[in-house]
Amino acid sequence: MATDSRTDAVDVLYSDHYGWLRRWLQRKLGCAHEAADIAHDTFLRLLTHPVETPLREPRAYLTTIAHGLVVNHWRRLEIERAYLAALATLPEPLAPSPEARAETVEALVAIDAMLAVLPDKVRCAFLLSQLDGKTYAEIAAELKVSERMVKKYMANAMLNCVIAIENAAR
Amino acid sequence: MKAAPGALRAIPAAALEEAAGWFANLADGATTDADRKRLQDWLDAHPDHVRAWKRVEEVTGRFESVTHGGQPVRAALNLPRAGRRRMLKALSVLVAAGAGGLAALRLPWSQWRHDMALAHADHRTGIGETLALTLDDGSRAWLGSVSALDVSFSDSRRALSLLQGDLLVETAKDAVQPARPFTVAVRHAGLRALGTRFAVRSAQAQSRLDVFEGAVELTLAGSAETLVVRSGSQATFDAAHILATGQADPGRESWSRGILLTDGMRLDALIEELGRWHAQAMECAPEVCALRVAGAFPMKDLDRILGAVQKSLPVRVLREGAAVRIVAAPAAATQGRN
């Protein structure tokens, strides 16, 4: 099967470069545990997102992927911290369970990633509509643009999101 | 990227773009039946349209999973704090969606808007909880199980909005003179208290008002029909019609003291009421639904209530895991137990 040769190629990459990548990540992150996780995820990514092998510059390629994962990792921490910090201000009975928290953080990370490529105003309009239930008139007033522009923002944001989901499903 | 063999071919970009356009047309919330009809026509026109629309719903579904998160979710997505909620707007959208039919096509945003309003409500209760509030004017309010209330007092009005569930109000004489009107908005009507104690339940299909002291003027949201409900009376209504009137039920205020009053309540009504206060799934078999239960019970003591039901009626209470099912008792078993 085609997957076997791909797996073999990743195996070779893994045995040649895993140790090096992990050390590279550890210097970047300062944490051996996280470095091992992200090095592992980098190779996982190679398995799920196949590329033409053999790679001409395997280490450059690996660090590009790993760098992206590090950025995501930091973004996730940032989101998680902001969420947990805001939660801490809620009265006790309203606080969600640890499981619910973890699920919410996952969902927030997914939403954040889905919206990441959008220009600020488009992202803001979309969130005001979808999280706050604001009308286009209200969003238009808040962002100081016309209602027609808000509608365009909404279509643009949704198109980017559905394309992101469609691509991820392929 | 290439589709894997056997996978559905990619949804054409044009269909995704049109779906995003439809979303933008509808997400303003002021959708009409004609809008929804046009969307339905577009969906019917090609299977790719349905597939593209499913992607739209996946996106909106991601938001759905965090809409209950309130401020922490907002903070995490790095947004400014939400302004005043658009509660009435959200409700009117729901009512319109309900009246418009089109059940096959779920329009999730009307529901999220409602969920959002609930998540951001000033006061909320979980299953089995009650909350006693003293309002700024000295009026008192109690929220029942799974209920949500917004409070908005200003120089000119004392306005409550019951987003869902049960509310009992005892109004105080306003210190501000002339007295500001005291109003409660529910899904199906606006209520104006005329010096009083009253309970209101706001549910999906209909609402109910029980007045124990004074009087309440009720104005239906849909037809603008008005009715003054006086002390000792109740009215059941939806947005368009007064569905029933009769005597006020003391059970509709006793919950605020943690007491379930079942003064000849039908078993199915009791099960429904208990279902509002307890997390367990509960149902009763059709043949025992119409049996009637009388008594006063501690609302929280489900075992005791169900025990009393089994003792006083020819039924058996079956516990299946967390679920409760009430069925007719075999004749012999009934005699044996009594």
HADDOCK unambig.tbl for C-alpha pairs under 7 A between the chains (distance, minus, plus):
assign (segid A and resid 79 and name CA) (segid B and resid 76 and name CA) 4.98 0.50 0.50
assign (segid A and resid 82 and name CA) (segid B and resid 75 and name CA) 6.02 0.50 0.50
assign (segid A and resid 82 and name CA) (segid B and resid 76 and name CA) 4.82 0.50 0.50
assign (segid A and resid 83 and name CA) (segid B and resid 72 and name CA) 4.92 0.50 0.50
assign (segid A and resid 83 and name CA) (segid B and resid 73 and name CA) 6.06 0.50 0.50
assign (segid A and resid 83 and name CA) (segid B and resid 75 and name CA) 6.16 0.50 0.50
assign (segid A and resid 83 and name CA) (segid B and resid 76 and name CA) 4.71 0.50 0.50
assign (segid A and resid 86 and name CA) (segid B and resid 72 and name CA) 4.67 0.50 0.50
assign (segid A and resid 86 and name CA) (segid B and resid 75 and name CA) 6.54 0.50 0.50
assign (segid A and resid 87 and name CA) (segid B and resid 72 and name CA) 5.43 0.50 0.50
assign (segid A and resid 104 and name CA) (segid B and resid 66 and name CA) 6.15 0.50 0.50
assign (segid A and resid 107 and name CA) (segid B and resid 62 and name CA) 6.50 0.50 0.50
assign (segid A and resid 107 and name CA) (segid B and resid 66 and name CA) 6.97 0.50 0.50
assign (segid A and resid 111 and name CA) (segid B and resid 62 and name CA) 6.79 0.50 0.50
assign (segid A and resid 112 and name CA) (segid B and resid 77 and name CA) 6.90 0.50 0.50
assign (segid A and resid 130 and name CA) (segid B and resid 63 and name CA) 6.88 0.50 0.50
assign (segid A and resid 131 and name CA) (segid B and resid 67 and name CA) 6.34 0.50 0.50
assign (segid A and resid 132 and name CA) (segid B and resid 82 and name CA) 6.59 0.50 0.50
assign (segid A and resid 132 and name CA) (segid B and resid 116 and name CA) 6.73 0.50 0.50
assign (segid A and resid 133 and name CA) (segid B and resid 113 and name CA) 5.29 0.50 0.50
assign (segid A and resid 135 and name CA) (segid B and resid 28 and name CA) 5.17 0.50 0.50
assign (segid A and resid 135 and name CA) (segid B and resid 29 and name CA) 6.74 0.50 0.50
assign (segid A and resid 136 and name CA) (segid B and resid 28 and name CA) 5.60 0.50 0.50
assign (segid A and resid 151 and name CA) (segid B and resid 24 and name CA) 5.59 0.50 0.50
assign (segid A and resid 154 and name CA) (segid B and resid 24 and name CA) 5.31 0.50 0.50
assign (segid A and resid 155 and name CA) (segid B and resid 20 and name CA) 4.96 0.50 0.50
assign (segid A and resid 155 and name CA) (segid B and resid 21 and name CA) 5.12 0.50 0.50
assign (segid A and resid 155 and name CA) (segid B and resid 23 and name CA) 6.83 0.50 0.50
assign (segid A and resid 155 and name CA) (segid B and resid 24 and name CA) 4.97 0.50 0.50
assign (segid A and resid 158 and name CA) (segid B and resid 20 and name CA) 5.32 0.50 0.50
assign (segid A and resid 159 and name CA) (segid B and resid 16 and name CA) 6.59 0.50 0.50
assign (segid A and resid 159 and name CA) (segid B and resid 17 and name CA) 5.88 0.50 0.50
assign (segid A and resid 159 and name CA) (segid B and resid 20 and name CA) 5.21 0.50 0.50
assign (segid A and resid 161 and name CA) (segid B and resid 59 and name CA) 6.57 0.50 0.50
assign (segid A and resid 162 and name CA) (segid B and resid 16 and name CA) 6.92 0.50 0.50
assign (segid A and resid 162 and name CA) (segid B and resid 55 and name CA) 5.58 0.50 0.50
assign (segid A and resid 162 and name CA) (segid B and resid 56 and name CA) 6.04 0.50 0.50
assign (segid A and resid 162 and name CA) (segid B and resid 59 and name CA) 6.73 0.50 0.50
assign (segid A and resid 170 and name CA) (segid B and resid 1 and name CA) 6.98 0.50 0.50
assign (segid A and resid 170 and name CA) (segid B and resid 3 and name CA) 5.54 0.50 0.50
